Amino acid sequence: MSPTTTKCTREASVLAATQQRLNVAIIDSNPSSALYQVELLAHEFPWSEAIFMQSSGNGYRWRELIHQGKTCGFTTCQQVVDELTLHNIAVAPEHQGLGLGGQLLDDVLRYAQNDDLTVFLEVRLSNTKALHLYEKSGFVIVGRRANYYRTAAGFEDGLVMRWQPTEN
């Protein structure tokens, strides 16, 4: 067994134990009204419902996080050849701080590792909690998009981050 396979197997075992302790399941999904409600609660400037619901089809991967029997988070990614873009990750505010966002991210990275995919994402410059999580997970900043995200006061920059399976 290779060191990478051993690491992934060990991490999957730890994740399964954590999920069991927190009564969490992460399942395949599609855009839905339940997930859109999480989107509305989790983001100050959420996606429009039309864009949210249209983000499906070939290459898209939706995962739904269920905690204590309730939909409380999700991820949506899109794969193009050997790249996976994490378009959205959200956890409902009342479930934040439990490590659920980290579990969703780990789920995405396990998928990417298994298929040897490079992962890209954009994150608000002001979202320090997410930045810390991404950096802790092995993402590196590879670019900056000026005035990319809307804010109450106007716009703020977005950081482009990359994760590569060969580096982790």
Secondary structure, 3 states (H helix, E strand, C coil): CCHHHHHHHHHHHHHHHHHHHHCEEEEEECCCHHHHHHHHHHCCCCCCHHHHHHCCCCCEEEEEEEECCEEEEEEEEEEECCEEEEEEEEECHHHCCCCHHHHHHHHHHHHHHHCCCEEEEEEECCCHHHHHHHHHCCCEEEEEEEEEEEECCEEEEEEEEEECHHHC
